[in-house]
Amino acid sequence: MKIYVGNLSFDITEEELTGEFGAFGKVESASVVTDRATGRPRGFAFVEMPSRTEAEAAIAALNGKSLKDRVIIVNESRPSSESRSGGSAGNRRGGAFGNRGYGGGSGRGGGGKPRRY
């Protein structure tokens, strides 16, 4: 079972997460998500546990727990397709081109009025 762990301290290690979740059963993997450009942690991670009952026990015990002075959020990970609001990312991004005359396409400023050239 894949578990989402959020609101993590930026200096948490995968070994520390494995230790926290290992108290409830076998941990297959723990991976702290990092920013691709900077390599810095993004404040969340995923932990995989093979036993659903052990994973559910870990979720129940660790959700809301303080870890490195941060109250962490722990729940079952949802597939990435469920986290989107609908449509493909390509369709949402493509709409920016039609907005160029309305505030530069950035979504900031302009008040929705077309620019006069």
C-alpha angles and dihedrals in degrees: 000000000000116000128198116218116191141180091038125168110257091237097056114124131214089242091057091050091048089053094050094048093037089070086072100043146298116342115207095187144345120198127182109211114235133193110260095220101044103021090227120137116264096211100259140078145183125234123192122207121179095213116071093202092052091046092051090049090052091049092050093048101040103038106105093011120137112244119176091346094307127104104232129214115221125182143135111291115245122214112265091243090065093053093062119088094228139289125051124295089242092060093050094048093046091065092070091075092062090053098059093107091049109069097324096291092277094106091236127106127345094096091237093290120131116247119247115224 
